[in-house]
Amino acid sequence: MPMIRHLAVFIMTLCLTSGCATKSLQQPVALNIFGDVNRVLNLNESGPGSLTEFQALYPKIRVQVLPENDEAKILHQSIEMISSHDENAPDIIEMPGSWIAEFASKGQLLPLDDWFATLPEPDRRDYVSSLLKSYSYQGHLYGIPSLIGIQYMYGRKELLSGAGLPSTLDELIAQSRDIHKNHGIQGVIFPSQGIHLAKFYYTLLQIELANTKCNDRMTAHSRAFNAFSILINENQPDYEKFTHAVAEGEFRSGKAGLSINGNYVWYLLSKSKQTGFPVIPEDVEVGYLPVANAGIEPTNYIWSRGYVINAQTKHPKEALLLLEYLTSTLSQFRRLKNNYLLPARTSAAFYGASLPAMTPAPAKALYKAGKGAPSIRRLNESPSNWKQATESIQQLLKKALASGMNPRDVAKEMIMLETMAE
């Protein structure tokens, strides 16, 4: 009952702040949304926070969803549609904060500063503040975050040594080898298809930086690539086979002892009994992977998703109404409840505190300051030239794996490529 009461209050608040009870649009308007859409944008679902409810509140706005879950395709197709002034280009695009500069630097996104300033102060403060920074470029806001993805390390308790989860690269390699030798299964499993290969590399770099007392990036890259090469060759030499779904499925099936993957796997583990997977949350220890040493400024490696508005949209007012709704507490709570996604709003996290995705201590810590809170609170603005630098890093990793490059040589090229994104 308390939850129902709180949600009722949020429904009333949403209507009052959005003007849904009184605002009426004169002419029918069609809006397109493009990106990795999930059930909150499913026209077959109804109820608070759903797209169906939005269209009931605004019957003059018709919303068409253009779903695409391949991150590289979303990026390249968005660039193509907006740059070519395609009349069917989406009005709203779902994207990570790290992409903002790619579009905002060319004047392709609608600035949101003035609109955001009109929101009630409690509403503005409800967003995890560092996420707003990650959706900014040159001091201006161009996107609103809707969800957070963080990397966890998962380990099956009965296979771990007495020390528990590994916390350094050397420990990770040793644990992986021990599991493979003594239990005959894959030591560690992780998504590595496409751009996930670069993400996995940077996850290892984050682990190294968290255990490094000085900001010696050359040494950190050398050690990270050495570990990366070992873990790929010993576990996933055919790395293009391992999508997110394959990696999480193999871990839940008991075919690997350790996993480095997103927070959503914990939610899926909570469903294992009813879907027939043998590995369940009670069998698993989970830990948050640190972003960086406290003395090193982290860049935008934590996964976030949010919404931007195409500067060329013919319906900016209506697009802003939809943007506000899609990032409302109701919509974010719906995602947390139905989809495993951690919300960008602290209130949604508060009301979903008992849901499976919020169960691990790292998830709870994400929304708090002080001890135990990860460095996501210090995210930077969207970096310039992110796309070119990231794609170049991806190609470097593939070349280095194929040719057996010396880790020191890889580190030199990595540092050169990273400067491209600054």
C-alpha positions as a Markdown table, in Angstrom:
| # | Residue | x | y | z |
|---|---|---|---|---|
| 1 | Met | 0.0 | 0.0 | 0.0 |
| 2 | Pro | 2.7 | 2.6 | 0.8 |
| 3 | Met | 4.3 | 2.0 | -2.7 |
| 4 | Ile | 0.9 | 2.5 | -4.4 |
| 5 | Arg | 0.4 | 5.7 | -2.4 |
| 6 | His | 3.8 | 7.0 | -3.4 |
| 7 | Leu | 3.3 | 6.2 | -7.1 |
| 8 | Ala | -0.1 | 7.9 | -7.0 |
| 9 | Val | 1.6 | 11.0 | -5.7 |
| 10 | Phe | 4.1 | 10.8 | -8.5 |
| 11 | Ile | 1.4 | 10.5 | -11.1 |
| 12 | Met | -0.3 | 13.6 | -9.7 |
| 13 | Thr | 3.0 | 15.4 | -9.7 |
| 14 | Leu | 3.8 | 14.4 | -13.2 |
| 15 | Cys | 0.5 | 15.7 | -14.4 |
| 16 | Leu | 0.9 | 19.0 | -12.6 |
| 17 | Thr | 4.5 | 19.7 | -13.7 |
| 18 | Ser | 3.8 | 18.6 | -17.3 |
| 19 | Gly | 0.5 | 20.3 | -17.5 |
| 20 | Cys | -1.1 | 17.1 | -18.7 |
| 21 | Ala | -4.4 | 17.8 | -17.1 |
| 22 | Thr | -4.9 | 21.1 | -18.9 |
| 23 | Lys | -2.7 | 21.3 | -21.9 |
| 24 | Ser | -4.3 | 20.5 | -25.2 |
| 25 | Leu | -2.6 | 20.4 | -28.6 |
| 26 | Gln | -4.5 | 21.8 | -31.6 |
| 27 | Gln | -2.9 | 20.0 | -34.5 |
| 28 | Pro | -1.9 | 16.3 | -34.7 |
| 29 | Val | 1.8 | 15.8 | -34.4 |
| 30 | Ala | 4.0 | 12.7 | -35.2 |
| 31 | Leu | 7.2 | 12.1 | -33.4 |
| 32 | Asn | 9.8 | 9.4 | -34.1 |
| 33 | Ile | 12.1 | 7.9 | -31.5 |
| 34 | Phe | 15.2 | 6.0 | -32.5 |
| 35 | Gly | 17.5 | 3.8 | -30.5 |
| 36 | Asp | 17.8 | 0.9 | -28.1 |
| 37 | Val | 14.2 | 1.1 | -26.9 |
| 38 | Asn | 12.8 | -1.3 | -24.4 |
| 39 | Arg | 9.5 | -2.0 | -22.7 |
| 40 | Val | 8.9 | 1.6 | -21.5 |
| 41 | Leu | 8.5 | 2.4 | -25.2 |
| 42 | Asn | 6.4 | -0.7 | -26.0 |
| 43 | Leu | 3.1 | 0.3 | -27.5 |
| 44 | Asn | 1.5 | -2.9 | -26.3 |
| 45 | Glu | 2.0 | -2.1 | -22.6 |
| 46 | Ser | 0.0 | 0.4 | -20.5 |
| 47 | Gly | 0.0 | 1.9 | -17.1 |
| 48 | Pro | 2.1 | 4.6 | -15.3 |
| 49 | Gly | 5.3 | 5.5 | -17.1 |
| 50 | Ser | 4.4 | 3.7 | -20.4 |
| 51 | Leu | 4.3 | 5.2 | -23.8 |
| 52 | Thr | 0.7 | 4.2 | -24.1 |
| 53 | Glu | -0.2 | 6.4 | -21.1 |
| 54 | Phe | 1.7 | 9.3 | -22.7 |
| 55 | Gln | -0.4 | 9.0 | -25.8 |
| 56 | Ala | -3.5 | 8.9 | -23.7 |
| 57 | Leu | -2.4 | 12.1 | -21.9 |
| 58 | Tyr | -1.5 | 13.7 | -25.3 |
| 59 | Pro | -3.9 | 12.2 | -27.9 |
| 60 | Lys | -2.7 | 14.7 | -30.5 |
| 61 | Ile | 0.9 | 13.4 | -30.3 |
| 62 | Arg | 1.5 | 10.1 | -32.1 |
| 63 | Val | 4.8 | 8.4 | -31.3 |
| 64 | Gln | 6.5 | 5.9 | -33.6 |
| 65 | Val | 9.3 | 3.8 | -32.2 |
| 66 | Leu | 12.3 | 2.9 | -34.5 |
| 67 | Pro | 14.0 | 0.2 | -32.5 |
| 68 | Glu | 17.7 | -0.7 | -32.9 |
| 69 | Asn | 19.8 | -2.4 | -30.2 |
| 70 | Asp | 23.2 | -2.5 | -32.0 |
| 71 | Glu | 25.1 | 0.5 | -30.5 |
| 72 | Ala | 27.4 | 1.0 | -33.5 |
| 73 | Lys | 24.3 | 1.0 | -35.9 |
| 74 | Ile | 22.5 | 3.6 | -33.7 |
| 75 | Leu | 25.6 | 5.9 | -33.8 |
| 76 | His | 26.3 | 5.6 | -37.5 |
| 77 | Gln | 22.6 | 5.7 | -38.6 |
| 78 | Ser | 21.9 | 8.7 | -36.4 |
| 79 | Ile | 24.9 | 10.5 | -38.0 |
| 80 | Glu | 23.8 | 9.6 | -41.5 |
| 81 | Met | 20.1 | 10.6 | -41.0 |
| 82 | Ile | 20.8 | 13.9 | -39.3 |
| 83 | Ser | 23.7 | 14.9 | -41.5 |
| 84 | Ser | 21.8 | 14.2 | -44.7 |
| 85 | His | 18.8 | 16.3 | -43.4 |
| 86 | Asp | 16.6 | 13.2 | -44.0 |
| 87 | Glu | 13.0 | 14.3 | -43.6 |
| 88 | Asn | 12.3 | 11.0 | -41.7 |
| 89 | Ala | 15.2 | 11.6 | -39.3 |
| 90 | Pro | 14.1 | 10.9 | -35.7 |
| 91 | Asp | 12.9 | 13.7 | -33.5 |
| 92 | Ile | 14.4 | 12.0 | -30.4 |
| 93 | Ile | 17.4 | 9.7 | -30.2 |
| 94 | Glu | 18.4 | 7.5 | -27.3 |
| 95 | Met | 22.2 | 7.6 | -26.8 |
| 96 | Pro | 25.0 | 7.5 | -24.3 |
| 97 | Gly | 26.4 | 10.7 | -22.8 |
| 98 | Ser | 29.7 | 10.0 | -24.5 |
| 99 | Trp | 28.2 | 10.7 | -27.9 |
| 100 | Ile | 26.9 | 14.2 | -27.2 |
| 101 | Ala | 29.9 | 16.1 | -28.4 |
| 102 | Glu | 29.8 | 14.2 | -31.7 |
| 103 | Phe | 26.5 | 15.9 | -32.5 |
| 104 | Ala | 26.4 | 19.0 | -30.4 |
| 105 | Ser | 29.7 | 20.3 | -31.8 |
| 106 | Lys | 28.0 | 20.4 | -35.2 |
| 107 | Gly | 24.8 | 22.1 | -33.9 |
| 108 | Gln | 22.7 | 19.0 | -34.5 |
| 109 | Leu | 21.1 | 18.8 | -31.0 |
| 110 | Leu | 18.5 | 21.1 | -29.4 |
| 111 | Pro | 20.1 | 22.9 | -26.4 |
| 112 | Leu | 18.1 | 22.0 | -23.2 |
| 113 | Asp | 19.5 | 24.6 | -20.7 |
| 114 | Asp | 16.5 | 27.0 | -20.9 |
| 115 | Trp | 13.9 | 24.2 | -20.7 |
| 116 | Phe | 15.7 | 22.4 | -17.9 |
| 117 | Ala | 15.8 | 25.6 | -15.9 |
| 118 | Thr | 12.0 | 25.8 | -15.9 |
| 119 | Leu | 11.7 | 22.4 | -14.1 |
| 120 | Pro | 10.9 | 22.6 | -10.4 |
| 121 | Glu | 14.1 | 22.5 | -8.3 |
| 122 | Pro | 13.3 | 19.1 | -6.7 |
| 123 | Asp | 12.9 | 17.7 | -10.2 |
| 124 | Arg | 16.3 | 19.1 | -11.3 |
| 125 | Arg | 18.0 | 17.9 | -8.2 |
| 126 | Asp | 16.6 | 14.4 | -8.6 |
| 127 | Tyr | 18.9 | 13.5 | -11.4 |
| 128 | Val | 22.3 | 12.0 | -10.5 |
| 129 | Ser | 24.2 | 15.3 | -11.0 |
| 130 | Ser | 27.3 | 13.8 | -12.7 |
| 131 | Leu | 25.1 | 12.2 | -15.4 |
| 132 | Leu | 23.8 | 15.7 | -16.4 |
| 133 | Lys | 27.4 | 16.7 | -16.8 |
| 134 | Ser | 28.1 | 13.8 | -19.0 |
| 135 | Tyr | 25.2 | 15.0 | -21.3 |
| 136 | Ser | 26.8 | 18.4 | -21.6 |
| 137 | Tyr | 29.2 | 19.9 | -24.1 |
| 138 | Gln | 31.1 | 23.2 | -23.6 |
| 139 | Gly | 28.9 | 24.0 | -20.6 |
| 140 | His | 25.6 | 23.5 | -22.2 |
| 141 | Leu | 23.1 | 20.6 | -21.6 |
| 142 | Tyr | 22.0 | 18.7 | -24.7 |
| 143 | Gly | 20.6 | 15.5 | -23.3 |
| 144 | Ile | 18.7 | 14.1 | -20.3 |
| 145 | Pro | 19.9 | 10.8 | -18.8 |
| 146 | Ser | 17.4 | 8.0 | -18.2 |
| 147 | Leu | 19.4 | 5.0 | -17.0 |
| 148 | Ile | 22.8 | 3.9 | -15.8 |
| 149 | Gly | 24.8 | 0.8 | -16.6 |
| 150 | Ile | 27.7 | -0.2 | -14.4 |
| 151 | Gln | 30.2 | -3.0 | -14.6 |
| 152 | Tyr | 30.0 | -5.7 | -12.0 |
| 153 | Met | 32.3 | -8.6 | -11.4 |
| 154 | Tyr | 30.4 | -11.8 | -10.7 |
| 155 | Gly | 31.9 | -15.0 | -9.1 |
| 156 | Arg | 30.4 | -18.3 | -8.2 |
| 157 | Lys | 31.0 | -18.6 | -4.5 |
| 158 | Glu | 31.9 | -22.3 | -4.5 |
| 159 | Leu | 34.6 | -21.8 | -7.1 |
| 160 | Leu | 36.3 | -18.7 | -5.6 |
| 161 | Ser | 39.3 | -19.0 | -3.4 |
| 162 | Gly | 39.2 | -17.9 | 0.2 |
| 163 | Ala | 40.0 | -14.3 | -0.7 |
| 164 | Gly | 36.7 | -13.9 | -2.6 |
| 165 | Leu | 36.5 | -11.9 | -5.8 |
| 166 | Pro | 39.8 | -10.8 | -7.4 |
| 167 | Ser | 40.5 | -7.1 | -7.0 |
| 168 | Thr | 43.7 | -6.8 | -9.2 |
| 169 | Leu | 44.5 | -7.9 | -12.7 |
| 170 | Asp | 47.0 | -10.5 | -11.4 |
| 171 | Glu | 44.4 | -11.9 | -9.1 |
| 172 | Leu | 41.8 | -12.0 | -11.9 |
| 173 | Ile | 44.2 | -14.0 | -14.1 |
| 174 | Ala | 45.1 | -16.3 | -11.3 |
| 175 | Gln | 41.5 | -17.0 | -10.4 |
| 176 | Ser | 40.5 | -17.5 | -14.0 |
| 177 | Arg | 43.3 | -20.1 | -14.5 |
| 178 | Asp | 42.5 | -21.8 | -11.2 |
| 179 | Ile | 38.8 | -22.2 | -12.1 |
| 180 | His | 39.7 | -23.6 | -15.5 |
| 181 | Lys | 42.3 | -26.0 | -14.2 |
| 182 | Asn | 40.3 | -27.3 | -11.2 |
| 183 | His | 36.7 | -27.2 | -12.5 |
| 184 | Gly | 37.1 | -27.7 | -16.2 |
| 185 | Ile | 35.0 | -24.7 | -17.2 |
| 186 | Gln | 35.8 | -21.2 | -18.6 |
| 187 | Gly | 37.6 | -19.0 | -16.0 |
| 188 | Val | 36.1 | -15.6 | -16.9 |
| 189 | Ile | 33.5 | -14.7 | -19.5 |
| 190 | Phe | 32.6 | -11.2 | -20.8 |
| 191 | Pro | 31.0 | -9.5 | -23.8 |
| 192 | Ser | 33.6 | -8.9 | -26.5 |
| 193 | Gln | 31.8 | -8.7 | -29.8 |
| 194 | Gly | 32.2 | -5.4 | -31.6 |
| 195 | Ile | 32.7 | -2.3 | -29.5 |
| 196 | His | 32.4 | -4.4 | -26.4 |
| 197 | Leu | 36.0 | -5.5 | -27.0 |
| 198 | Ala | 37.2 | -1.9 | -26.3 |
| 199 | Lys | 34.9 | -1.6 | -23.3 |
| 200 | Phe | 36.3 | -4.8 | -21.8 |
| 201 | Tyr | 39.8 | -3.4 | -22.3 |
| 202 | Tyr | 38.9 | -0.2 | -20.5 |
| 203 | Thr | 37.3 | -2.2 | -17.7 |
| 204 | Leu | 40.7 | -3.8 | -17.1 |
| 205 | Leu | 42.4 | -0.5 | -17.3 |
| 206 | Gln | 40.0 | 0.8 | -14.6 |
| 207 | Ile | 40.9 | -2.1 | -12.4 |
| 208 | Glu | 44.6 | -1.3 | -12.9 |
| 209 | Leu | 44.2 | 2.4 | -12.2 |
| 210 | Ala | 42.2 | 1.6 | -9.0 |
| 211 | Asn | 45.3 | -0.2 | -7.8 |
| 212 | Thr | 47.9 | 2.3 | -8.9 |
| 213 | Lys | 49.1 | 5.0 | -6.6 |
| 214 | Cys | 50.6 | 7.2 | -9.3 |
| 215 | Asn | 49.2 | 8.4 | -12.5 |
| 216 | Asp | 51.6 | 6.5 | -14.7 |
| 217 | Arg | 49.3 | 5.9 | -17.7 |
| 218 | Met | 52.0 | 4.2 | -19.8 |
| 219 | Thr | 52.5 | 1.5 | -17.2 |
| 220 | Ala | 48.8 | 1.2 | -16.6 |
| 221 | His | 48.1 | 0.7 | -20.3 |
| 222 | Ser | 50.9 | -1.8 | -20.6 |
| 223 | Arg | 49.7 | -3.9 | -17.7 |
| 224 | Ala | 46.0 | -3.6 | -18.8 |
| 225 | Phe | 46.8 | -4.8 | -22.3 |
| 226 | Asn | 49.0 | -7.7 | -21.0 |
| 227 | Ala | 46.1 | -8.9 | -18.9 |
| 228 | Phe | 43.6 | -8.2 | -21.7 |
| 229 | Ser | 45.7 | -10.4 | -24.1 |
| 230 | Ile | 46.0 | -13.2 | -21.6 |
| 231 | Leu | 42.3 | -13.2 | -20.7 |
| 232 | Ile | 41.2 | -13.1 | -24.4 |
| 233 | Asn | 43.6 | -15.8 | -25.6 |
| 234 | Glu | 42.9 | -18.1 | -22.6 |
| 235 | Asn | 39.1 | -17.6 | -22.5 |
| 236 | Gln | 37.7 | -16.1 | -25.7 |
| 237 | Pro | 40.1 | -16.3 | -28.6 |
| 238 | Asp | 37.0 | -16.2 | -30.9 |
| 239 | Tyr | 35.9 | -13.0 | -29.3 |
| 240 | Glu | 33.3 | -12.0 | -31.9 |
| 241 | Lys | 31.0 | -14.8 | -30.7 |
| 242 | Phe | 30.5 | -13.3 | -27.3 |
| 243 | Thr | 27.6 | -10.8 | -27.3 |
| 244 | His | 26.0 | -9.6 | -24.1 |
| 245 | Ala | 23.3 | -12.2 | -24.3 |
| 246 | Val | 25.8 | -15.1 | -25.0 |
| 247 | Ala | 28.1 | -14.0 | -22.1 |
| 248 | Glu | 25.4 | -13.7 | -19.5 |
| 249 | Gly | 23.7 | -16.9 | -20.7 |
| 250 | Glu | 27.0 | -18.9 | -20.4 |
| 251 | Phe | 27.5 | -17.6 | -16.9 |
| 252 | Arg | 24.0 | -18.4 | -15.8 |
| 253 | Ser | 24.3 | -21.8 | -17.4 |
| 254 | Gly | 27.3 | -22.6 | -15.1 |
| 255 | Lys | 29.8 | -22.7 | -18.0 |
| 256 | Ala | 32.1 | -20.0 | -16.4 |
| 257 | Gly | 33.2 | -19.2 | -12.9 |
| 258 | Leu | 33.7 | -15.5 | -13.2 |
| 259 | Ser | 31.9 | -12.8 | -15.3 |
| 260 | Ile | 32.6 | -9.2 | -16.0 |
| 261 | Asn | 29.3 | -7.8 | -17.3 |
| 262 | Gly | 26.7 | -5.1 | -16.7 |
| 263 | Asn | 24.4 | -4.7 | -13.7 |
| 264 | Tyr | 21.5 | -6.2 | -15.6 |
| 265 | Val | 22.9 | -9.7 | -15.2 |
| 266 | Trp | 22.0 | -9.6 | -11.5 |
| 267 | Tyr | 18.4 | -9.0 | -12.4 |
| 268 | Leu | 18.5 | -12.0 | -14.9 |
| 269 | Leu | 20.1 | -14.2 | -12.2 |
| 270 | Ser | 17.0 | -13.4 | -10.0 |
| 271 | Lys | 14.9 | -15.0 | -12.7 |
| 272 | Ser | 17.1 | -18.0 | -13.2 |
| 273 | Lys | 14.9 | -20.4 | -11.2 |
| 274 | Gln | 11.8 | -19.7 | -13.2 |
| 275 | Thr | 13.6 | -19.8 | -16.5 |
| 276 | Gly | 15.6 | -23.0 | -15.9 |
| 277 | Phe | 19.1 | -21.6 | -15.4 |
| 278 | Pro | 21.1 | -23.4 | -12.6 |
| 279 | Val | 23.1 | -20.4 | -11.3 |
| 280 | Ile | 21.0 | -18.2 | -9.0 |
| 281 | Pro | 21.9 | -15.1 | -6.9 |
| 282 | Glu | 22.5 | -17.1 | -3.8 |
| 283 | Asp | 25.3 | -18.8 | -5.6 |
| 284 | Val | 27.0 | -15.6 | -6.7 |
| 285 | Glu | 29.2 | -13.0 | -5.1 |
| 286 | Val | 29.0 | -9.6 | -6.9 |
| 287 | Gly | 31.3 | -6.6 | -6.6 |
| 288 | Tyr | 31.5 | -3.1 | -8.2 |
| 289 | Leu | 34.4 | -2.5 | -10.5 |
| 290 | Pro | 36.1 | 0.8 | -9.6 |
| 291 | Val | 36.2 | 3.6 | -12.2 |
| 292 | Ala | 39.6 | 5.0 | -11.3 |
| 293 | Asn | 41.9 | 5.9 | -8.5 |
| 294 | Ala | 40.5 | 8.8 | -6.5 |
| 295 | Gly | 43.4 | 11.0 | -7.6 |
| 296 | Ile | 42.8 | 10.4 | -11.3 |
| 297 | Glu | 40.0 | 12.2 | -13.1 |
| 298 | Pro | 37.8 | 9.5 | -14.7 |
| 299 | Thr | 36.4 | 9.9 | -18.2 |
| 300 | Asn | 33.1 | 8.9 | -19.5 |
| 301 | Tyr | 33.5 | 5.1 | -19.4 |
| 302 | Ile | 30.5 | 4.3 | -17.2 |
| 303 | Trp | 27.6 | 3.3 | -19.4 |
| 304 | Ser | 24.7 | 5.7 | -19.5 |
| 305 | Arg | 21.7 | 6.1 | -21.8 |
| 306 | Gly | 19.4 | 9.1 | -22.2 |
| 307 | Tyr | 17.6 | 11.1 | -24.8 |
| 308 | Val | 18.5 | 14.0 | -27.1 |
| 309 | Ile | 16.3 | 16.1 | -29.4 |
| 310 | Asn | 17.3 | 16.5 | -33.1 |
| 311 | Ala | 17.8 | 20.3 | -33.6 |
| 312 | Gln | 16.0 | 19.9 | -37.0 |
| 313 | Thr | 12.8 | 18.6 | -35.4 |
| 314 | Lys | 9.7 | 20.3 | -36.7 |
| 315 | His | 8.0 | 19.9 | -33.3 |
| 316 | Pro | 10.3 | 21.0 | -30.5 |
| 317 | Lys | 7.6 | 21.7 | -28.0 |
| 318 | Glu | 6.0 | 18.3 | -28.4 |
| 319 | Ala | 9.4 | 16.7 | -28.4 |
| 320 | Leu | 10.2 | 18.3 | -25.0 |
| 321 | Leu | 6.9 | 17.0 | -23.6 |
| 322 | Leu | 7.9 | 13.5 | -24.6 |
| 323 | Leu | 11.5 | 14.0 | -23.4 |
| 324 | Glu | 10.2 | 15.0 | -20.0 |
| 325 | Tyr | 7.9 | 12.1 | -19.8 |
| 326 | Leu | 10.5 | 9.5 | -20.9 |
| 327 | Thr | 12.9 | 10.7 | -18.2 |
| 328 | Ser | 10.2 | 11.1 | -15.4 |
| 329 | Thr | 10.4 | 9.1 | -12.2 |
| 330 | Leu | 7.4 | 7.1 | -13.4 |
| 331 | Ser | 9.1 | 6.0 | -16.6 |
| 332 | Gln | 12.4 | 5.3 | -14.9 |
| 333 | Phe | 10.7 | 3.3 | -12.1 |
| 334 | Arg | 9.0 | 1.3 | -14.8 |
| 335 | Arg | 12.3 | 0.4 | -16.3 |
| 336 | Leu | 13.8 | -0.5 | -13.0 |
| 337 | Lys | 10.8 | -2.7 | -12.2 |
| 338 | Asn | 10.4 | -4.4 | -15.5 |
| 339 | Asn | 13.8 | -4.3 | -17.1 |
| 340 | Tyr | 16.7 | -4.4 | -14.7 |
| 341 | Leu | 18.0 | -0.9 | -15.6 |
| 342 | Leu | 19.3 | 1.4 | -12.9 |
| 343 | Pro | 17.6 | 4.8 | -13.0 |
| 344 | Ala | 19.2 | 8.2 | -13.5 |
| 345 | Arg | 16.8 | 9.6 | -10.9 |
| 346 | Thr | 17.5 | 9.0 | -7.2 |
| 347 | Ser | 13.7 | 9.0 | -6.4 |
| 348 | Ala | 13.2 | 6.1 | -8.7 |
| 349 | Ala | 16.1 | 4.2 | -7.1 |
| 350 | Phe | 14.5 | 5.0 | -3.7 |
| 351 | Tyr | 11.1 | 3.6 | -4.6 |
| 352 | Gly | 12.7 | 0.6 | -6.2 |
| 353 | Ala | 15.1 | -0.2 | -3.4 |
| 354 | Ser | 13.6 | -3.6 | -2.8 |
| 355 | Leu | 13.7 | -4.7 | -6.5 |
| 356 | Pro | 16.2 | -7.2 | -7.7 |
| 357 | Ala | 18.4 | -4.8 | -9.7 |
| 358 | Met | 18.9 | -2.6 | -6.6 |
| 359 | Thr | 19.7 | -5.5 | -4.3 |
| 360 | Pro | 23.6 | -5.6 | -4.7 |
| 361 | Ala | 25.4 | -3.1 | -2.4 |
| 362 | Pro | 27.1 | -1.5 | -5.4 |
| 363 | Ala | 23.8 | -0.5 | -6.8 |
| 364 | Lys | 22.6 | 1.1 | -3.6 |
| 365 | Ala | 26.0 | 2.9 | -3.2 |
| 366 | Leu | 25.6 | 4.5 | -6.6 |
| 367 | Tyr | 22.9 | 6.9 | -5.3 |
| 368 | Lys | 24.7 | 7.9 | -2.2 |
| 369 | Ala | 27.7 | 10.2 | -1.4 |
| 370 | Gly | 30.4 | 9.2 | 1.0 |
| 371 | Lys | 31.8 | 5.8 | 1.9 |
| 372 | Gly | 31.1 | 3.1 | -0.7 |
| 373 | Ala | 29.9 | 5.5 | -3.4 |
| 374 | Pro | 31.6 | 4.9 | -6.7 |
| 375 | Ser | 33.4 | 7.6 | -8.7 |
| 376 | Ile | 30.5 | 8.0 | -11.1 |
| 377 | Arg | 29.8 | 11.2 | -9.1 |
| 378 | Arg | 32.8 | 12.8 | -11.0 |
| 379 | Leu | 31.9 | 12.0 | -14.6 |
| 380 | Asn | 33.3 | 14.5 | -17.2 |
| 381 | Glu | 31.6 | 16.3 | -20.0 |
| 382 | Ser | 31.1 | 14.4 | -23.3 |
| 383 | Pro | 34.6 | 14.3 | -24.8 |
| 384 | Ser | 35.3 | 15.7 | -28.3 |
| 385 | Asn | 36.3 | 13.3 | -31.1 |
| 386 | Trp | 35.0 | 10.3 | -29.0 |
| 387 | Lys | 33.8 | 8.4 | -32.0 |
| 388 | Gln | 37.0 | 8.5 | -34.0 |
| 389 | Ala | 39.2 | 7.8 | -31.0 |
| 390 | Thr | 37.0 | 4.8 | -29.8 |
| 391 | Glu | 36.9 | 3.3 | -33.3 |
| 392 | Ser | 40.7 | 3.7 | -33.6 |
| 393 | Ile | 41.2 | 2.0 | -30.2 |
| 394 | Gln | 39.0 | -0.8 | -31.3 |
| 395 | Gln | 41.1 | -1.4 | -34.5 |
| 396 | Leu | 44.3 | -1.1 | -32.5 |
| 397 | Leu | 43.1 | -3.9 | -30.1 |
| 398 | Lys | 42.2 | -6.2 | -33.0 |
| 399 | Lys | 45.5 | -5.6 | -34.7 |
| 400 | Ala | 47.5 | -6.1 | -31.4 |
| 401 | Leu | 45.7 | -9.3 | -30.6 |
| 402 | Ala | 46.3 | -10.7 | -34.2 |
| 403 | Ser | 50.0 | -9.7 | -34.3 |
| 404 | Gly | 51.0 | -10.2 | -30.7 |
| 405 | Met | 52.2 | -6.6 | -30.2 |
| 406 | Asn | 54.4 | -5.7 | -27.3 |
| 407 | Pro | 52.2 | -4.3 | -24.5 |
| 408 | Arg | 54.5 | -1.2 | -24.2 |
| 409 | Asp | 54.0 | -0.5 | -27.9 |
| 410 | Val | 50.2 | -0.9 | -27.5 |
| 411 | Ala | 50.4 | 1.5 | -24.5 |
| 412 | Lys | 52.2 | 4.2 | -26.6 |
| 413 | Glu | 49.5 | 4.1 | -29.3 |
| 414 | Met | 46.7 | 4.0 | -26.7 |
| 415 | Ile | 47.9 | 7.2 | -25.1 |
| 416 | Met | 48.1 | 8.9 | -28.6 |
| 417 | Leu | 44.6 | 7.8 | -29.4 |
| 418 | Glu | 43.2 | 9.0 | -26.0 |
| 419 | Thr | 44.5 | 12.5 | -26.7 |
| 420 | Met | 42.2 | 12.6 | -29.7 |
| 421 | Ala | 39.2 | 12.4 | -27.5 |
| 422 | Glu | 40.2 | 15.2 | -25.2 |
